[in-house]
Amino acid sequence: MTSHDAPRPPLLAPESDDLLRVVFESAVDFAIFSLDPEGRVTSWNTGAERVLGFTEADILGRSGDVIFTAEDRAAGVPALERTDATAHGRAEDERWQMRKDGTRFWASGLTMPLSDRSGFVRILRDRTESHLAGQRLTENEERFRLLATTIPQLVFRCVADGSRTWGSPQWVDYSGLDQPQSLGLGWLNAVHPEDRALTLSAWQAAADTGECYVEHRLRRAADGAYRWHQMRALPVLTAFGEQTGDWIGTMTDIHELRAMKDRQDVLVAELQHRTRNLLAVVQSVASQTLRSSTSMECFGAEFSSRLRALSRVQGIVARAAETISLRDLIEGELRAHGAASRIEAVHVEGPPVTVPTPGVQALGLALHELATNAIKYGALSQESGVLRISWTIEDHAGERAVWLVWQEEGVSMPRDDAPRRKGYGRELIERALPYQLNAETELQFLDDGIRCLIRVPLP
């Protein structure tokens, strides 16, 4: 009789309770089998057949090593487990095991020697799903770690009231607070004192809203500067949508974004202000032009001319920064009126001087009225006429001003009072400039042309 034919010692002695036999056969989720001292299978329950795929007829008398992976068999793991069980009374392990069809599954196993030292009993349970779930959890945690440590945002984990349980390395580097210092509400020490109450209020509201969102200033340890950050946190949910108690959040530097928005708000406000002012000017020009016009045709021509002048001034303002060259303003108006055809009759001279943008519109319209008058009645309407435009800068006790002189010569003045009547141009020069620019003006009608003096204070 060979050792394979020798009677195997039963896992359960004949005198054992029937209850134990029932348990042995009914534990279908557990593979329970016995081995002789050499590792051959001597008993095999229904659970073993279900978990491992071998029937009792397939496996009895064969080496139990067949359920180990090739790598483990090569490393002598089956014998080591039996040796360990003999030495310590039990040997536990978790490893990949093999089914009859060659597929692997993750099993938690227990090997114990039989009390009569006639072999061993092994109990295995398929833990593949929980093992893979654990692997996925580990992989997800590693992905989260990589994400949290590589993105520019400051990442943190906390509980529902904002008490911190972890902060990313970026948080530590930025705030200068290490992990122990940041735990609980310690991280608030990096928040601007004026923003702490607001930040805590956001966390209190988060319990109802399911989200924490707040903008606050955060101290940068590198230079001590407080910079605006946007903090947003959401609760971690289970697969059933229930909160786990953990919250994950980020803090994003929005300092430059807020500064841009502030500048945009200023620009929008300035645009609205300028638009209102421009509309008021257009309304005033229309009203004054209508009052001095003898017909709608005359009104249309005069109003269009003045609107074009206003448009030119606005174009210069749009291209300039804080100030505008007086020479550019004058020469631009002369070009618009075709003075280039009489270039020998026009003389422009004066030192470099700039006019603040708030005064450009009124001064530009005044120059337009003077140029229009010169084209219609004055120096640029007659061959003998000469136009001299000059300016000087005066400085008395730190109060600076520019004196502009518009002088027309060689003009045969008309006998009627067309140039002298109180039209829009005279009202603009004599009333609007003093009001808008705090200017001093004087308009003189001489025998050979007009002379206009304008004194504008400079900043």
Secondary structure by P-SEA (a helix, b strand, c coil): cccccccccccccccccaaaaaaaaacccccccccccccccccccaaaaaaccccccccccccccccccaaaaaaaaaaaaaaaaaacccccccccccccccbbbbbbbbbbbccccccbbbbbbbaaaaaaaaaaaaaaaaaaaaaaacccccccccccccccccccaaaaaaacccccccccccccccccccaaaaaaaaaaacccccbbbbbbbbbcccccbbbbbbbbbbbbbcccccccccccbbbbbaaaaaaaaaaaaaaaaaaaaaaaaaaaaaaaaaaaaaaacccaaaaaaaaaaaaaaaaaaaaaaaaccccccaaaaaaaaaaaaccccccccbbbbbcbbbbcccaaaaaaaaaaaaaaaaacccccccccbbbbbbbbbbbcccbbbbbbbbcccccccccccccccccaaaaaaaccccccccccccccccccbbbbbbbbbcc
